[in-house]
Amino acid sequence: MPGRTVASMTTHLSGRAIAGGASLALLAIVGALAAAGEADSDYPEGYRTWRVAKFKLIGPDHPNYEKQGGFRHHYANDAALASWGRFTDGSVIVDERAHAKLEDGVWQEGDIAHVAVMRKDAARFTDTGGWYFDLFRDGDTRAGLTREQAKQNCFEACHKKVPARDYVFSDPRR
């Protein structure tokens, strides 16, 4: 290459290499952060094939109807059913809330409002009584709560009140 010295070519290539390396490092960091956020989201595919541990309808006369009303199906996997009350690791409980609508005098199930998940992993989730908590809204099975949101909104605000029941309010129907 006429007019170019080895030093100018090396400097030019080094600048590209540094910029390219920095771009790759940034992509790796962003990818790792995204993967870390997704790793805490654990939507329980196939939970509707599990046993319905409890069912209830929270109707319009309930004071918390706007936030919690509708059909509530509580599903539990085999590990949860076998160890209810002193849950073993791997236990999963799902609270599925479906909107309720009255049609011609009959209550009908509407769209899914949320899927709340509790999964027991005592070593990993020591700050929430050994439970992973998450909440998936409006059919979105990928974007749940951040770990801090789950701790504040699920554990601190609610489940922390019942440590004697291993932080679970309901009992399975027998």
Secondary structure by P-SEA (a helix, b strand, c coil): cccccaaaaaaaaaaaaaaaaaaaaaaaaaaaaaaaaaaaccccccccccccccccccccccccccccccbbbbbbcaaaaaccccccccbbbbbbbbbbbbcccbbbbccccbbbbbbbbcccccccccccccccccccccccccaaaaaaaccccccccccccccccccccc
